[in-house]
Amino acid sequence: MTQTKKFDFRIVQDKQVWAAEITRRMTARKTIVSKRKTGFATEAEATVWGEKELKSFLEKLMLRNERKAKQREERTEAAASKEQAADAWRDARDVADGESVDSGSFDEDSDDYASDESK
């Protein structure tokens, strides 16, 4: 199995003009162009732009990933604290109702449907 980079750049010549493309490997067989610039007079100019732009593209991507990871962590912590507060509220409600926390709220001997039979 070959190891390829997820992001890379390539240089393409179209007649007398060169173009540089920042590419992303979507699958093993499919590559997507994320950014493209045309109009370079030489291959060297296109290569310099491609290297510089790829570096800044990856830096922006890393910063974005860090931001998203921080937001995800905050969401997870908020959901956990909300669930913990809900559990504490449920436990307090059950104790206030006179039920034990371990017994649950299901009562097998309850005859709630008896009134329906009398009709």
Beta strands, then each sheet from edge to edge (+ up, - down):
strand 1: 7-14
strand 2: 17-25
strand 3: 31-40
sheet 1: 1+ 2- 3+
end
